[in-house]
Amino acid sequence: MSCDLEERRDLWGRGGTPRAGLWPAFSPSPYPHDLLTALGLDFGSRYVKLVYGTEKGGWGRKKLDTLTFFRDYLHRQGERLAIDWLRLGLAPPKALVVTGYGKNLLKDHFPTITEIRAHFLGARQATGLDHFILLEVGGQDTKVLYVKDGRVFDFLTNDRCAAGTGRYLENMARFLKMPLTEFAAAWEKPGDISHTCAIFGESELIGHLLEGMAPARIAAGVNASVARRALMMVRRYPCRTLVFVGGVARNQAVVRLLRMQQDYEVMVPSYPQFNGALGCCLEARQRLLKEGAP
């Protein structure tokens, strides 16, 4: 069974532009000739993301559907869960650290860290910054971290409401029968979307359609509501640098609408969806160094 493989010769960066010096080039084929050292796994609600380092100094990444990963790449060995590394096309890493929505499933079988720590480590590495606000919007929840003097000074999470998350945006695009790429590009003349509830939001969209509003304007209104909701969370912190990660950071309309507020310098790492996995990989590498592993 194949998975959604993403392994390219790029550098991690910010604002869509690679920054030299922070990351080496991704290795296109590390297995079986190049064994893995550290690997970070972000078990998200929609996708499982992996970032790994190799003994020859290369880096790689993979992304696959969460249900596919659970069904085809996890198996039991007695009382323990194991990952089928051969089927994934990877060598077993020397160190593995897990985070994400599904980490509770794996916490008794693999080392885990909180999503807060994982995203902090990933964003700090990807940007080289010590003072910033980190906005992470994933498939199921939203997190805001205030990083000051190179540490997490405070954080907020919203995991009780689906509105403003990736799942919410996908549902709204599906409701409008609009391709997600088209939906994520809609930002001009946004319609007024007042409901912040994912359930009642559909009723509001129906009302706009009955009034004759163009679907593109409705989509722009949904994207604007997500940006507005995010700004409500970040405005409590005294910093003008906003680092945006998570799957929703790939929504160019939301990014553009955030930047149009002119309150923040909005930075988006080149691979925002892999930020948590990157942080886990860095944690795994640090644990190897403490153990004195080669």
C-alpha positions as CSV (number, residue, x, y, z in Angstrom):
1,M,0.0,0.0,0.0
2,S,1.5,3.3,-1.0
3,C,1.4,6.4,1.1
4,D,1.5,10.1,0.3
5,L,5.3,10.5,0.2
6,E,6.9,13.9,0.2
7,E,10.6,13.9,0.0
8,R,12.2,16.8,-1.8
9,R,15.6,18.6,-1.9
10,D,14.5,21.7,-0.2
11,L,15.4,23.8,2.9
12,W,13.2,24.7,5.8
13,G,12.5,28.5,5.8
14,R,9.9,31.1,6.5
15,G,7.5,33.1,4.4
16,G,7.7,30.4,1.7
17,T,11.4,31.3,1.0
18,P,14.0,28.8,2.2
19,R,16.6,30.0,4.7
20,A,20.1,28.7,4.1
21,G,21.9,27.3,7.1
22,L,19.0,26.0,9.2
23,W,18.4,22.8,7.4
24,P,20.4,20.6,5.0
25,A,18.8,19.3,1.8
26,F,16.2,16.5,2.1
27,S,17.5,13.1,1.1
28,P,15.4,11.5,-1.7
29,S,16.1,7.8,-0.8
30,P,17.6,7.3,2.7
31,Y,16.6,3.6,2.9
32,P,18.2,1.0,2.9
33,H,21.6,2.7,2.2
34,D,21.3,5.5,4.7
35,L,20.1,4.5,8.2
36,L,18.0,6.8,10.3
37,T,19.1,8.5,13.5
38,A,16.3,10.6,14.9
39,L,12.7,10.6,13.8
40,G,9.7,12.8,14.8
41,L,6.1,11.6,14.3
42,D,3.2,14.0,14.6
43,F,0.0,11.8,14.8
44,G,-2.6,14.4,13.6
45,S,-6.3,14.0,13.3
46,R,-6.1,14.0,9.4
47,Y,-2.5,13.2,8.6
48,V,0.5,11.6,10.2
49,K,3.7,13.6,9.5
50,L,7.2,12.3,9.9
51,V,10.5,14.2,9.8
52,Y,13.8,12.2,10.1
53,G,17.5,12.6,10.1
54,T,19.9,10.1,8.6
55,E,23.4,9.0,9.6
56,K,24.9,10.7,6.5
57,G,23.5,14.0,7.6
58,G,20.4,14.1,5.3
59,W,16.8,14.9,6.3
60,G,13.5,13.6,5.0
61,R,9.8,13.9,5.5
62,K,6.7,11.9,4.8
63,K,3.0,12.5,5.1
64,L,0.2,9.9,5.0
65,D,-3.5,9.7,5.9
66,T,-4.1,9.0,9.6
67,L,-6.5,6.2,9.0
68,T,-4.2,4.6,6.5
69,F,-1.3,4.8,9.0
70,F,-3.4,3.3,11.7
71,R,-4.7,0.5,9.5
72,D,-1.6,-0.4,7.4
73,Y,1.5,0.7,9.3
74,L,0.7,0.0,13.0
75,H,0.6,-3.6,14.2
76,R,0.7,-5.5,17.5
77,Q,3.6,-7.4,18.8
78,G,2.2,-9.2,21.8
79,E,1.0,-6.4,24.2
80,R,2.9,-3.7,22.3
81,L,2.2,-1.6,19.2
82,A,4.9,-1.5,16.6
83,I,5.4,0.5,13.4
84,D,6.1,-1.4,10.2
85,W,9.2,0.5,9.1
86,L,9.8,-1.7,6.2
87,R,6.4,-1.1,4.7
88,L,6.9,2.6,5.3
89,G,10.1,2.4,3.3
90,L,12.3,3.5,6.2
91,A,14.9,1.9,8.5
92,P,14.0,1.8,12.2
93,P,15.3,5.0,13.8
94,K,17.7,5.0,16.7
95,A,15.4,7.5,18.5
96,L,11.7,8.2,18.0
97,V,9.5,10.9,19.6
98,V,5.8,11.2,19.1
99,T,3.3,14.0,19.5
100,G,-0.1,15.0,18.1
101,Y,-3.8,14.3,18.4
102,G,-3.3,10.6,18.5
103,K,-0.2,10.5,20.8
104,N,-2.3,9.0,23.6
105,L,-2.7,5.9,21.5
106,L,1.1,5.5,21.4
107,K,2.2,6.9,24.7
108,D,2.6,3.5,26.3
109,H,4.7,2.3,23.4
110,F,6.9,5.2,22.3
111,P,8.3,8.3,23.9
112,T,6.0,11.3,23.6
113,I,6.1,15.1,24.2
114,T,3.3,17.7,24.3
115,E,2.2,19.4,21.1
116,I,3.2,22.7,22.8
117,R,6.8,21.6,23.1
118,A,6.9,20.0,19.7
119,H,5.6,23.1,17.9
120,F,7.8,25.4,20.0
121,L,11.0,23.5,19.0
122,G,10.0,23.2,15.4
123,A,9.1,26.9,15.0
124,R,12.2,28.1,16.8
125,Q,14.4,26.0,14.5
126,A,12.6,26.9,11.3
127,T,12.7,30.7,12.0
128,G,15.8,31.2,14.2
129,L,13.7,33.5,16.4
130,D,13.6,33.8,20.2
131,H,10.7,36.2,20.5
132,F,7.4,35.6,18.6
133,I,3.8,34.4,18.8
134,L,3.2,31.0,17.4
135,L,-0.2,30.3,15.8
136,E,-0.8,26.6,15.1
137,V,-4.1,25.7,13.4
138,G,-4.6,22.0,12.7
139,G,-7.4,19.7,11.7
140,Q,-9.1,19.7,15.1
141,D,-7.8,22.6,17.3
142,T,-6.0,25.9,17.5
143,K,-3.0,26.7,19.7
144,V,-1.2,30.0,20.4
145,L,2.2,30.1,22.1
146,Y,3.9,33.2,23.3
147,V,7.7,32.7,23.0
148,K,9.9,35.1,24.8
149,D,13.7,34.9,25.4
150,G,13.7,31.5,23.7
151,R,11.2,29.8,25.9
152,V,7.4,29.3,26.0
153,F,6.2,32.2,28.3
154,D,2.4,31.4,27.9
155,F,0.0,29.5,25.7
156,L,-3.7,29.1,24.8
157,T,-5.5,26.2,23.3
158,N,-8.9,25.9,21.8
159,D,-9.9,22.2,21.4
160,R,-13.6,22.4,22.3
161,C,-14.9,24.0,19.1
162,A,-14.2,22.9,15.5
163,A,-14.8,26.3,14.0
164,G,-11.7,27.8,12.6
165,T,-9.9,24.5,12.2
166,G,-8.9,22.6,9.1
167,R,-11.8,20.2,9.4
168,Y,-14.2,23.2,9.5
169,L,-12.7,24.7,6.4
170,E,-12.9,21.4,4.5
171,N,-16.5,21.0,5.5
172,M,-17.4,24.5,4.3
173,A,-15.6,23.9,1.0
174,R,-17.4,20.6,0.6
175,F,-20.7,22.3,1.4
176,L,-20.1,24.9,-1.3
177,K,-19.0,22.1,-3.7
178,M,-15.8,24.0,-4.2
179,P,-12.3,22.4,-4.6
180,L,-10.3,23.1,-1.5
181,T,-7.5,24.8,-3.5
182,E,-10.1,27.2,-5.0
183,F,-11.7,27.7,-1.5
184,A,-8.3,28.4,0.1
185,A,-7.6,31.1,-2.5
186,A,-10.8,33.1,-1.9
187,W,-10.2,36.4,0.0
188,E,-11.7,39.2,-2.0
189,K,-15.0,40.9,-0.9
190,P,-15.7,38.5,1.9
191,G,-19.3,38.0,2.9
192,D,-20.2,38.6,6.5
193,I,-20.0,35.3,8.4
194,S,-21.1,36.0,12.0
195,H,-21.6,32.5,13.3
196,T,-18.5,31.0,14.9
197,C,-20.1,27.6,15.4
198,A,-19.3,24.9,12.8
199,I,-22.8,23.5,13.0
200,F,-24.8,26.7,12.6
201,G,-22.3,28.1,10.1
202,E,-23.9,25.9,7.4
203,S,-27.3,27.6,8.0
204,E,-25.7,31.0,7.5
205,L,-24.1,29.8,4.2
206,I,-27.5,28.6,3.0
207,G,-28.9,32.0,3.8
208,H,-26.2,33.8,1.8
209,L,-26.7,31.4,-1.2
210,L,-30.5,32.1,-1.1
211,E,-29.7,35.8,-1.2
212,G,-27.7,35.3,-4.3
213,M,-24.2,35.9,-2.9
214,A,-21.4,34.4,-5.1
215,P,-19.8,31.2,-3.6
216,A,-16.4,32.9,-3.9
217,R,-17.5,35.7,-1.6
218,I,-19.0,33.2,0.8
219,A,-15.7,31.2,0.8
220,A,-13.8,34.5,1.4
221,G,-16.1,35.2,4.3
222,V,-15.4,31.9,5.9
223,N,-11.6,32.4,5.5
224,A,-12.0,35.9,7.0
225,S,-13.8,34.5,10.0
226,V,-11.0,32.0,10.6
227,A,-8.4,34.8,10.4
228,R,-10.5,37.0,12.7
229,R,-10.9,34.1,15.2
230,A,-7.2,33.6,15.2
231,L,-6.4,37.2,15.8
232,M,-8.7,37.2,18.8
233,M,-6.5,34.6,20.4
234,V,-3.1,36.2,19.6
235,R,-3.8,39.8,20.4
236,R,-3.4,39.4,24.1
237,Y,0.4,39.0,23.7
238,P,2.8,42.0,23.2
239,C,4.6,41.0,20.1
240,R,4.3,41.9,16.4
241,T,5.9,38.8,14.9
242,L,3.4,36.0,14.2
243,V,4.7,32.6,13.1
244,F,1.8,30.6,11.5
245,V,2.1,26.8,11.3
246,G,-0.2,23.8,10.9
247,G,-2.3,22.6,8.0
248,V,-4.4,25.8,7.8
249,A,-1.2,27.8,7.3
250,R,-1.3,26.4,3.8
251,N,-4.5,28.3,3.2
252,Q,-3.2,31.3,1.3
253,A,-6.4,33.3,1.8
254,V,-6.2,33.1,5.6
255,V,-2.5,34.0,5.5
256,R,-3.3,37.0,3.2
257,L,-6.2,38.1,5.4
258,L,-4.0,38.0,8.5
259,R,-1.3,40.1,6.8
260,M,-3.9,42.6,5.6
261,Q,-4.6,43.5,9.3
262,Q,-1.0,45.0,9.3
263,D,-0.8,44.3,13.0
264,Y,1.7,41.6,12.6
265,E,4.6,40.4,10.5
266,V,3.2,37.0,9.5
267,M,5.8,34.3,8.8
268,V,4.9,30.9,7.3
269,P,7.6,28.2,7.3
270,S,8.1,26.4,4.0
271,Y,6.4,23.3,5.4
272,P,4.1,24.5,8.1
273,Q,2.2,21.1,8.3
274,F,5.5,19.4,9.4
275,N,6.3,21.8,12.2
276,G,5.3,19.4,15.0
277,A,7.1,16.5,13.5
278,L,10.2,18.7,13.1
279,G,10.1,19.5,16.8
280,C,9.8,15.8,17.7
281,C,12.7,15.0,15.5
282,L,14.8,17.7,17.2
283,E,13.8,16.3,20.6
284,A,14.7,12.8,19.5
285,R,18.1,14.0,18.3
286,Q,18.8,15.8,21.5
287,R,18.0,12.6,23.5
288,L,20.5,10.7,21.4
289,L,23.1,13.3,22.1
290,K,22.5,13.1,25.9
291,E,22.8,9.3,25.7
292,G,26.1,9.7,23.8
293,A,24.9,7.8,20.8
294,P,26.9,8.3,17.6
